[in-house]
């Protein structure tokens, strides 16, 4: 922003007024805009060096521009320069401020964000200058042939520009001239002065701007009473608040009646016969189209490619077919009436729903947006100001004017918008469950290949169906071929065992069908050292969930931080949430455990007095060296172990160094392969291979585990059971059960008795003493309260056929005894080989020998 702004080429449209562009400096530019006849009234300018975002408030105070000859207000090309579009007279103290009371005349108007928010094609009138403020983003200026001295008329002109969607609502403020009050500190919103070129011959009257830009200028003064035609707009039930929009486009009806309609062209465009076809060279009948109203064309559009109609626009078409502008807008009308706020708000919500661009998600009104820079599509909650703008776009709002004795157009009232925003429930807005970046499975196993919103599932498909090709009824042979294609992209990863390759394939299937699953386990990639490909494998898995590159974040340090992070992320409906390069074990934060085994998560949103409930359908990934899931995360996480088997893994060379880029380039083919495997298993009748049950993830096990077992691969969940077997809590519990039983046998004993026995000298009870110290050591002594709390927390859990149970009888203190249990029958039949526990994850201990999480009681008792 420190570099001088440059002027791009003038509008590519031809003009008969001027075919020359004049290169000027900043002062010459202002001289072109305002002329040299200014005496008392002056435009207000701001000029300073440095980044505007970091500039102190004092630099934004404006000063009058006194002309090119006065060096005190010179605007150097190397500075950030801003100017007002209007001129103002000084106050009693001689100070120039951009206030309504000081407004003298408007000399130009300007359109914002042309090329980004406003389509370049919407410039139906050649601008006097076109300034590129950032790549692809322009500001278009229009010089007035005569300054507009009437402040009310200037307001009407700017309101018409905003209503046409050519400027943000905030444009009707100090940077645009007289429409709002304010002082020079708001000048940073003003127009950047270009150090480039201008076409001074392109000046327009207000009427020419209105006609050329296809604006709808409100009537001057109070409108007259107009009762004719109003009665026809009322519905049959006489609803005084909501007048629905016309069922048919009146312009299309008129075109058909006159025999001018030809055929639809799609996307709201229609091929028509030009009403002035007799003026065409040779009366050629072709190259003419009508566009239905949308954000860029509020009253519709008209385009004829023949030169004789180059200056004709949609207003000319409306006059020809005798359709009023208000009817051409195709909008419903909502009337603001006292005592009817509930019905007004209900009508507003109904029209938001009818727009098919707004939804409800977790108690919030949301829309779906695509970032113009990253091209990432996400769910965006609507702020109160954005809701006002949305309501203005879906309906025409009216308020009764007693003096005019008629209904006049108005903006959506902030009060009514706030009531809608703060509502606890929405009866009309469809529920948005999430986004999907590829075809997805319905609940019955069928494949949904259509993009857009699906009311049955609540999912919104953000993909091009033409990129994906999944057989309607894939065979096992097709599934095997698809499996080989997925194995091919994994050939350069060094998996420690076959179960790790199978786990990676299960992760790919999970990424492909995650929007169809209520729950799915987390995927963790671990290795012994850096450079083993952990992050790269996560990046590859991410490519099967979304065409966008992943944005990993750090693992939260505590549950409160985790809850805030997850709620903020899940509100956006991301495809993937990734924690990269963990430096500690995957701790079982309560919030993380919740989102992995629950379909929804609730929490209070920062800055909004609402509690949101969001869907948890996102793929969770993590990676780290020699770290993995512990405690309750052990059963919620599948671990993929990479082992390159070399001293410096980062120095390896690969046959496909751009693997992820290759997969993204052919993403449709690879995602289709993953979906083919799942669909083939469903078509085959969902054959079940006997395996251990993974509690809480039955649907995931069916769609992402069973198809791989069906195709002969190892069980991808074997790492889960190995991790649970290596759980530090389980090991410690097994040790205390063995030591307690060796001392007390089947007799119930109090905690203090155990501590007394463990404190006795000698080696007879050394094992009991060691394990009790591991659990409850505090400053060299065993904390009995902590020990009792630990045993109570693990009571009933079976390890090696034993468990703690409460002793019977009435005693002054609780007693515990070790009970032997009969092992529960395994879910794996005798013909299936049992899993042999293999030590994968090292037992992680604190200084006292117990897992860090088990010191929570001790820290709490010390007040830490």
ChimeraX attribute file (.defattr): number of C-alpha atoms within 10 A of each C-alpha:
attribute: neighborCount
match mode: 1-to-1
recipient: residues
	/A:1	13
	/A:2	13
	/A:3	12
	/A:4	17
	/A:5	21
	/A:6	16
	/A:7	21
	/A:8	16
	/A:9	14
	/A:10	20
	/A:11	17
	/A:12	8
	/A:13	12
	/A:14	12
	/A:15	12
	/A:16	6
	/A:17	12
	/A:18	11
	/A:19	11
	/A:20	11
	/A:21	16
	/A:22	12
	/A:23	13
	/A:24	17
	/A:25	19
	/A:26	21
	/A:27	23
	/A:28	17
	/A:29	21
	/A:30	21
	/A:31	17
	/A:32	16
	/A:33	21
	/A:34	22
	/A:35	12
	/A:36	12
	/A:37	8
	/A:38	14
	/A:39	8
	/A:40	11
	/A:41	19
	/A:42	24
	/A:43	29
	/A:44	26
	/A:45	27
	/A:46	26
	/A:47	23
	/A:48	17
	/A:49	15
	/A:50	13
	/A:51	13
	/A:52	15
	/A:53	8
	/A:54	7
	/A:55	12
	/A:56	9
	/A:57	12
	/A:58	9
	/A:59	16
	/A:60	21
	/A:61	18
	/A:62	25
	/A:63	19
	/A:64	22
	/A:65	26
	/A:66	21
	/A:67	21
	/A:68	18
	/A:69	9
	/A:70	10
	/A:71	10
	/A:72	12
	/A:73	18
	/A:74	17
	/A:75	23
	/A:76	16
	/A:77	20
	/A:78	15
	/A:79	19
	/A:80	23
	/A:81	24
	/A:82	24
	/A:83	26
	/A:84	29
	/A:85	26
	/A:86	28
	/A:87	29
	/A:88	25
	/A:89	22
	/A:90	17
	/A:91	11
	/A:92	7
	/A:93	6
	/A:94	8
	/A:95	11
	/A:96	24
	/A:97	27
	/A:98	31
	/A:99	19
	/A:100	17
	/A:101	14
	/A:102	17
	/A:103	23
	/A:104	22
	/A:105	23
	/A:106	26
	/A:107	23
	/A:108	23
	/A:109	21
	/A:110	22
	/A:111	23
	/A:112	21
	/A:113	20
	/A:114	22
	/A:115	17
	/A:116	13
	/A:117	17
	/A:118	20
	/A:119	14
	/A:120	17
	/A:121	11
	/A:122	17
	/A:123	19
	/A:124	19
	/A:125	22
	/A:126	22
	/A:127	23
	/A:128	24
	/A:129	26
	/A:130	26
	/A:131	25
	/A:132	20
	/A:133	18
	/A:134	11
	/A:135	8
	/A:136	11
	/A:137	16
	/A:138	23
	/A:139	21
	/A:140	22
	/A:141	20
	/A:142	24
	/A:143	26
	/A:144	21
	/A:145	16
	/A:146	14
	/A:147	18
	/A:148	19
	/A:149	16
	/A:150	13
	/A:151	18
	/A:152	14
	/A:153	19
	/A:154	23
	/A:155	18
	/A:156	18
	/A:157	23
	/A:158	27
	/A:159	21
	/A:160	20
	/A:161	26
	/A:162	18
	/A:163	19
	/A:164	22
	/A:165	22
	/A:166	27
	/A:167	22
	/A:168	16
	/A:169	16
	/A:170	12
	/A:171	22
	/A:172	21
	/A:173	21
	/A:174	26
	/A:175	27
	/A:176	26
	/A:177	32
	/A:178	31
	/A:179	22
	/A:180	17
	/A:181	15
	/A:182	15
	/A:183	14
	/A:184	24
	/A:185	16
	/A:186	17
	/A:187	22
	/A:188	24
	/A:189	18
	/A:190	22
	/A:191	20
	/A:192	21
	/A:193	27
	/A:194	27
	/A:195	23
	/A:196	22
	/A:197	23
	/A:198	28
	/A:199	22
	/A:200	18
	/A:201	16
	/A:202	20
	/A:203	21
	/A:204	19
	/A:205	15
	/A:206	18
	/A:207	12
	/A:208	14
	/A:209	20
	/A:210	17
	/A:211	20
	/A:212	19
	/A:213	21
	/A:214	25
	/A:215	25
	/A:216	20
	/A:217	19
	/A:218	15
	/A:219	11
	/A:220	9
	/A:221	9
	/A:222	13
	/A:223	15
	/A:224	13
	/A:225	13
	/A:226	11
	/A:227	11
	/A:228	7
	/A:229	8
	/A:230	10
	/A:231	9
	/A:232	9
	/A:233	14
	/A:234	16
	/A:235	12
	/A:236	7
	/A:237	6
	/A:238	11
	/A:239	11
	/A:240	15
	/A:241	20
	/A:242	22
	/A:243	19
	/A:244	18
	/A:245	17
	/A:246	14
	/A:247	7
	/A:248	9
	/A:249	15
	/A:250	19
	/A:251	22
	/A:252	19
	/A:253	13
	/A:254	17
	/A:255	19
	/A:256	13
	/A:257	11
	/A:258	12
	/A:259	11
	/A:260	15
	/A:261	19
	/A:262	14
	/A:263	11
	/A:264	13
	/A:265	13
	/A:266	9
	/A:267	8
	/A:268	12
	/A:269	17
	/A:270	19
	/A:271	18
	/A:272	25
	/A:273	21
	/A:274	26
	/A:275	18
	/A:276	15
	/A:277	18
	/A:278	11
	/A:279	14
	/A:280	16
	/A:281	11
	/A:282	8
	/A:283	12
	/A:284	13
	/A:285	16
	/A:286	16
	/A:287	13
	/A:288	18
	/A:289	22
	/A:290	25
	/A:291	20
	/A:292	21
	/A:293	18
	/A:294	17
	/A:295	16
	/A:296	17
	/A:297	21
	/A:298	21
	/A:299	25
	/A:300	25
	/A:301	21
	/A:302	21
	/A:303	20
	/A:304	22
	/A:305	13
	/A:306	18
	/A:307	11
	/A:308	13
	/A:309	17
	/A:310	13
	/A:311	14
	/A:312	17
	/A:313	19
	/A:314	22
	/A:315	22
	/A:316	15
	/A:317	21
	/A:318	21
	/A:319	11
	/A:320	13
	/A:321	18
	/A:322	12
	/A:323	15
	/A:324	14
	/A:325	17
	/A:326	11
	/A:327	16
	/A:328	21
	/A:329	22
	/A:330	25
	/A:331	21
	/A:332	18
	/A:333	22
	/A:334	26
	/A:335	24
	/A:336	24
	/A:337	14
	/A:338	8
	/A:339	8
	/A:340	13
	/A:341	16
	/A:342	12
	/A:343	18
	/A:344	22
	/A:345	22
	/A:346	18
	/A:347	22
	/A:348	26
	/A:349	23
	/A:350	16
	/A:351	26
	/A:352	23
	/A:353	19
	/A:354	14
	/A:355	14
	/A:356	13
	/A:357	14
	/A:358	23
	/A:359	26
	/A:360	20
	/A:361	26
	/A:362	22
	/A:363	19
	/A:364	24
	/A:365	26
	/A:366	23
	/A:367	17
	/A:368	18
	/A:369	14
	/A:370	12
	/A:371	9
	/A:372	10
	/A:373	6
	/A:374	9
	/A:375	11
	/A:376	14
	/A:377	20
	/A:378	19
	/A:379	20
	/A:380	18
	/A:381	21
	/A:382	17
	/A:383	15
	/A:384	17
	/A:385	12
	/A:386	12
	/A:387	21
	/A:388	21
	/A:389	16
	/A:390	20
	/A:391	20
	/A:392	17
	/A:393	21
	/A:394	23
	/A:395	25
	/A:396	21
	/A:397	24
	/A:398	19
	/A:399	18
	/A:400	15
	/A:401	14
	/A:402	8
	/A:403	10
	/A:404	14
	/A:405	14
	/A:406	17
	/A:407	20
	/A:408	18
	/A:409	15
	/A:410	14
	/A:411	14
	/A:412	24
	/A:413	14
	/A:414	13
	/A:415	12
	/A:416	17
	/A:417	22
	/A:418	16
	/A:419	14
	/A:420	22
	/A:421	22
	/A:422	15
	/A:423	13
	/A:424	11
	/A:425	13
	/A:426	19
	/A:427	11
	/A:428	17
	/A:429	22
	/A:430	20
	/A:431	20
	/A:432	26
	/A:433	23
	/A:434	27
	/A:435	25
	/A:436	27
	/A:437	21
	/A:438	28
	/A:439	27
	/A:440	23
	/A:441	21
	/A:442	15
	/A:443	11
	/A:444	7
	/A:445	14
	/A:446	13
	/A:447	15
	/A:448	15
	/A:449	18
	/A:450	17
	/A:451	18
	/A:452	15
	/A:453	19
	/A:454	15
	/A:455	12
	/A:456	8
	/A:457	16
	/A:458	16
	/A:459	21
	/A:460	19
	/A:461	22
	/A:462	19
	/A:463	20
	/A:464	15
	/A:465	16
	/A:466	9
	/A:467	13
	/A:468	19
	/A:469	17
	/A:470	20
	/A:471	13
	/A:472	12
	/A:473	14
	/A:474	19
	/A:475	17
	/A:476	18
	/A:477	12
	/A:478	16
	/A:479	23
	/A:480	18
	/A:481	15
	/A:482	21
	/A:483	19
	/A:484	13
	/A:485	15
	/A:486	19
	/A:487	15
	/A:488	10
	/A:489	16
	/A:490	17
	/A:491	12
	/A:492	16
	/A:493	18
	/A:494	18
	/A:495	22
	/A:496	15
	/A:497	14
	/A:498	13
	/A:499	20
	/A:500	24
	/A:501	24
	/A:502	23
	/A:503	30
	/A:504	28
	/A:505	23
	/A:506	27
	/A:507	29
	/A:508	24
	/A:509	27
	/A:510	28
	/A:511	25
	/A:512	32
	/A:513	25
	/A:514	26
	/A:515	27
	/A:516	22
	/A:517	21
	/A:518	19
	/A:519	23
	/A:520	30
	/A:521	26
	/A:522	26
	/A:523	24
	/A:524	27
	/A:525	28
	/A:526	26
	/A:527	23
	/A:528	15
	/A:529	18
	/A:530	15
	/A:531	16
	/A:532	26
	/A:533	22
	/A:534	24
	/A:535	22
	/A:536	16
	/A:537	19
	/A:538	26
	/A:539	19
	/A:540	20
	/A:541	26
	/A:542	28
	/A:543	26
	/A:544	28
	/A:545	27
	/A:546	24
	/A:547	19
	/A:548	17
	/A:549	16
	/A:550	19
	/A:551	12
	/A:552	17
	/A:553	14
	/A:554	12
	/A:555	20
	/A:556	18
	/A:557	11
	/A:558	13
	/A:559	15
	/A:560	12
	/A:561	13
	/A:562	17
	/A:563	22
	/A:564	16
	/A:565	15
	/A:566	19
	/A:567	23
	/A:568	16
	/A:569	16
	/A:570	23
	/A:571	24
	/A:572	19
	/A:573	25
	/A:574	22
	/A:575	27
	/A:576	26
	/A:577	21
	/A:578	24
	/A:579	21
	/A:580	20
	/A:581	20
	/A:582	19
	/A:583	14
	/A:584	15
	/A:585	18
	/A:586	22
	/A:587	22
	/A:588	19
	/A:589	19
	/A:590	15
	/A:591	20
	/A:592	21
	/A:593	18
	/A:594	15
	/A:595	26
	/A:596	25
	/A:597	17
	/A:598	16
	/A:599	15
	/A:600	18
	/A:601	21
	/A:602	15
	/A:603	16
	/A:604	15
	/A:605	15
	/A:606	11
	/A:607	6
	/A:608	10
	/A:609	9
	/A:610	17
	/A:611	15
	/A:612	19
	/A:613	19
	/A:614	27
	/A:615	22
	/A:616	29
	/A:617	27
	/A:618	29
	/A:619	26
	/A:620	23
	/A:621	24
	/A:622	26
	/A:623	27
	/A:624	23
	/A:625	21
	/A:626	18
	/A:627	21
	/A:628	29
	/A:629	24
	/A:630	25
	/A:631	22
	/A:632	17
	/A:633	25
	/A:634	24
	/A:635	23
	/A:636	25
	/A:637	26
	/A:638	28
	/A:639	28
	/A:640	28
	/A:641	26
	/A:642	23
	/A:643	18
	/A:644	20
	/A:645	12
	/A:646	10
	/A:647	8
	/A:648	12
	/A:649	16
	/A:650	13
	/A:651	10
	/A:652	10
	/A:653	9
	/A:654	10
	/A:655	8
	/A:656	12
	/A:657	10
	/A:658	9
	/A:659	17
	/A:660	20
	/A:661	14
	/A:662	12
	/A:663	18
	/A:664	20
	/A:665	13
	/A:666	13
	/A:667	21
	/A:668	22
	/A:669	18
	/A:670	24
	/A:671	29
	/A:672	21
	/A:673	27
	/A:674	26
	/A:675	27
	/A:676	26
	/A:677	28
	/A:678	26
	/A:679	26
	/A:680	23
	/A:681	24
	/A:682	19
	/A:683	16
	/A:684	12
	/A:685	8
	/A:686	16
	/A:687	14
	/A:688	13
	/A:689	15
	/A:690	13
	/A:691	17
	/A:692	16
	/A:693	13
	/A:694	15
	/A:695	10
	/A:696	16
	/A:697	18
	/A:698	15
	/A:699	14
	/A:700	22
	/A:701	20
	/A:702	18
	/A:703	26
	/A:704	26
	/A:705	28
	/A:706	24
	/A:707	25
	/A:708	26
	/A:709	18
	/A:710	16
	/A:711	15
	/A:712	11
	/A:713	17
	/A:714	18
	/A:715	21
	/A:716	26
	/A:717	25
	/A:718	19
	/A:719	23
	/A:720	20
	/A:721	17
	/A:722	20
	/A:723	26
	/A:724	21
	/A:725	19
	/A:726	22
	/A:727	22
	/A:728	23
	/A:729	21
	/A:730	17
	/A:731	15
	/A:732	18
	/A:733	24
	/A:734	19
	/A:735	17
	/A:736	22
	/A:737	22
	/A:738	18
	/A:739	22
	/A:740	26
	/A:741	19
	/A:742	15
	/A:743	16
	/A:744	16
	/A:745	14
	/A:746	15
	/A:747	14
	/A:748	21
	/A:749	20
	/A:750	17
	/A:751	18
	/A:752	17
	/A:753	12
	/A:754	20
	/A:755	19
	/A:756	11
	/A:757	17
	/A:758	25
	/A:759	16
	/A:760	12
	/A:761	10
	/A:762	8
	/A:763	10
	/A:764	13
	/A:765	18
	/A:766	16
	/A:767	17
	/A:768	25
	/A:769	22
	/A:770	17
	/A:771	22
	/A:772	25
	/A:773	21
	/A:774	22
	/A:775	25
	/A:776	25
	/A:777	21
	/A:778	17
	/A:779	7
	/A:780	9
	/A:781	12
	/A:782	21
	/A:783	19
	/A:784	17
	/A:785	14
	/A:786	20
	/A:787	23
	/A:788	17
	/A:789	13
	/A:790	17
	/A:791	17
	/A:792	15
	/A:793	10
	/A:794	15
	/A:795	17
	/A:796	15
	/A:797	14
	/A:798	18
	/A:799	20
	/A:800	13
	/A:801	14
	/A:802	20
	/A:803	22
	/A:804	25
	/A:805	18
	/A:806	17
	/A:807	17
	/A:808	11
	/A:809	9
	/A:810	8
	/A:811	9
	/A:812	7
	/A:813	9
	/A:814	16
	/A:815	21
	/A:816	24
	/A:817	22
	/A:818	26
	/A:819	19
	/A:820	15
	/A:821	12
	/A:822	7
	/A:823	11
	/A:824	7
	/A:825	7
	/A:826	11
	/A:827	10
	/A:828	14
	/A:829	12
	/A:830	8
	/A:831	7
	/A:832	9
	/A:833	8
	/A:834	11
	/A:835	11
	/A:836	7
	/A:837	14
	/A:838	11
	/A:839	11
	/A:840	14
	/A:841	18
	/A:842	13
	/A:843	15
	/A:844	16
	/A:845	14
	/A:846	12
	/A:847	8
	/A:848	17
	/A:849	17
	/A:850	22
	/A:851	21
	/A:852	14
	/A:853	15
	/A:854	19
	/A:855	20
	/A:856	12
	/A:857	17
	/A:858	18
	/A:859	11
	/A:860	9
	/A:861	12
	/A:862	8
	/A:863	7
	/A:864	8
